[in-house]
């Protein structure tokens, strides 16, 4: 199944071929967000917020074909 992944802020460095941070990823049926994160070589500790189809979730969320996944790092500032 294919999902769309949007990486935000500092996570975009993991998609140099797609500077806007949007990629499509083919994952096996029954995959979770954590499976997806590992497939695209991200470190789960770098992800603070996960949004699937506009709804916040966690790494155990099962994905479906066509899902849109947004991954956000912790927000820094001072």
Secondary structure as GFF3:
##gff-version 3
##sequence-region A 1 78
A	DSSP	beta_strand	2	7	.	.	.	ID=ss1
A	DSSP	three_ten_helix	9	14	.	.	.	ID=ss2
A	DSSP	beta_strand	22	26	.	.	.	ID=ss3
A	DSSP	alpha_helix	33	39	.	.	.	ID=ss4
A	DSSP	three_ten_helix	44	46	.	.	.	ID=ss5
A	DSSP	beta_strand	49	52	.	.	.	ID=ss6
A	DSSP	beta_strand	55	57	.	.	.	ID=ss7
A	DSSP	beta_strand	68	72	.	.	.	ID=ss8
###
